[in-house]
Amino acid sequence: MFQYAKRCIKDCIENSRFRIIKSFEKDRYNKGKYRAETKEYTFEEYLLQHLGIDDEVKSYLDKQVDEVRQQVNSDVKAAFDESTKAMLSNTVLQVLMANDTYKKIEGNIACIADRPQK
């Protein structure tokens, strides 16, 4: 029984379709027994038919998706800006450090720091 259930779940995922029991009716070949009548759906068909997603719900979902998209875009932009700023800062610092004027300023700062205070 457990193997059958696992196989059914696997088939549902692979085919994007599943079956539900629509009704029970008496089996005309086996007296006193019932037979289940099933119907096959895709996930989208089932949601549209049984959950009744109307325009109000759709507009709410669209609004929520839009807010998530804007938040993701904002976070990605902030991360990109910070990364670019750090990269450019390092590059500019490397260019300045190669310059003679920077080396003179650095030498003067070191001299000031080495002076004893009175």
N, C-alpha and C positions, 0 to 999 in steps of 0.2 A: 504494500500500500504506500509506504514511504517513497519507494523508488518511482512509483507511478506519479505521485504528487510532484516530485522533483522534475520528472520528465515533462509534466504539464506546464510547470512554471518556466522551464527552459524553452518550451515551444512558444509560450506566450511572449517571452522576451524576444526571441529570434524573429517571430512573425509579426510582432506588434498587434496581435489579435488574441482575443480570449473568448471563451464561451460562458454564458450564464444560463441558469435554469429558468426557463420562461414559465413553464407550468408542468403539472403532473397529470397524466391521463391513464386510464386503465389500459393495460396491455391486452389486446384482444386474443393473443396467443397463449398467454399464461394467466389463467383465471386467478383473480384475487391479487394480482401483482400490478404495480404501477410502473409506468415508463415516464422518464423525465424528458420533456421537450426543451431543447436548448436553442439558443440563438447566439450567433457569433458577432462580435463587435470589434472595431478598432478602439483604441483608448479615446481618441477624439470623438468618434461617434457616440460612445457611451456617455462621455461628459456632456456633450451637447444635448442628448436626448433625456438623460436622467437627472442631471444637476440643474438644468434650466438656466444656463448662463444667458442673461438678458443684457440689454444695452447698459443698464446701470452698473452691473457687475463688471462688464467689459470695460467701461470707462474707468472704473476704480482700479482694475488690474493694469490698464494702460498707464494710468497715473503713477502707480507703484513702480512699474517697470521703468518709466521715464525717470523717476527719482533715483532709482538704483543706477541707471545708466549715467545720470549727471554726477552722482557721487563717485562712481568709478572713474569717469573722465577727469573729475577734479583731483582725485587722488593720484592718478597717473600723471597729470600735468604737474602737480606739486613735486612728485618724485623726480620727474624729468628735469624740472627747473632746478631743483636742489643739486642733482647730479651734474648738470651742465655748469652750474655756478661753481661747484667745487673743482670740476675739471679745468674750467677757464682760470680760476684763481691759482691753481697749481701751475698752469702753463705760463701765466703772466709772471708769477713769482720766479719761475725758472729763467725767463727772459731777462727779468730785472737783475737776478743774481749773476748773470753772465756779463752785465754791463759794468764798466769801470766806475761810474758814479756810485752805483750801489755798493761796490766794494770799499770805496772811500768812506761812504756814510757808515757802513758797517764797522770799519776800522776806527772811526771817530767815536762811535757809540761804545765800542770795547774800551777805548782809552778813558772815556768818561766814567765807565763802570769800574775801572781799575783804580781810579783816584781815591785816595783816602779822604774820608770826610773829616772836617774840623769841628 
